[in-house]
Amino acid sequence: MTTSQNDEIWSDRLDNHAERSWNKMEDDFTNVGYREGITKGKEDALQEGFDDGFATVGVPLGRQIGILRGVVAGLLVASRTKDSPLSQLSTQRDLDTLRERLEMLSRRLNSIRLKDIAPRDLQAEAHAREHRDVEKEGTDDALAEAFEELSTTNQLDKSQEIGLISNELRGILESLKIKLPFQL
């Protein structure tokens, strides 16, 4: 074998090795870039969904419940304070009845959770149904509980409960001749 033939064989081998190395590196970078793109897309969609849900569901419902809880708590404190205008408006019996009504409203409000009144997340429910086989196998107690909540949540009743509480609180405020600077 001549030197030029030997050089040519080595040159071909080096070229093949370099090409294979380049192709492997290109595939690796493409795969990594694809995975990073998918991850970034999921993160962006998740953040966008959170932002939208927070602004359109969480904040308005939380504010509504917070206002009701705050007004009830304020009236309860006023009803327990000796020199408050409430103590001068009513007899002791009326004041005790008022306190009982306010304490009952407070308990009812404290029993309401966001998941009870927020609109159903149909996408989350569909995703959960895809994984129902895990729940059937009994391998994930938390998932089983989540399915139970999805099937038994009675959000209409809790939403109606908020309306009933609001109406009852408005009636109490009217009877006490108290006007708030905001809507219940």
Salt bridges, closest charged atoms under 4 A:
ASP28 OD2 - LYS24 NZ 2.99
ASP44 OD1 - LYS40 NZ 3.02
ASP96 OD1 - ARG99 NH1 2.98
GLU103 OE2 - ARG80 NH2 2.57
ASP116 OD1 - LYS115 NZ 3.93
GLU125 OE1 - ARG120 NH2 2.52
GLU130 OE1 - HIS127 ND1 3.98
GLU149 OE1 - LYS115 NZ 3.47
GLU161 OE2 - ARG108 NE 2.55
GLU168 OE2 - ARG101 NE 3.70
GLU168 OE1 - ARG108 NH1 3.10
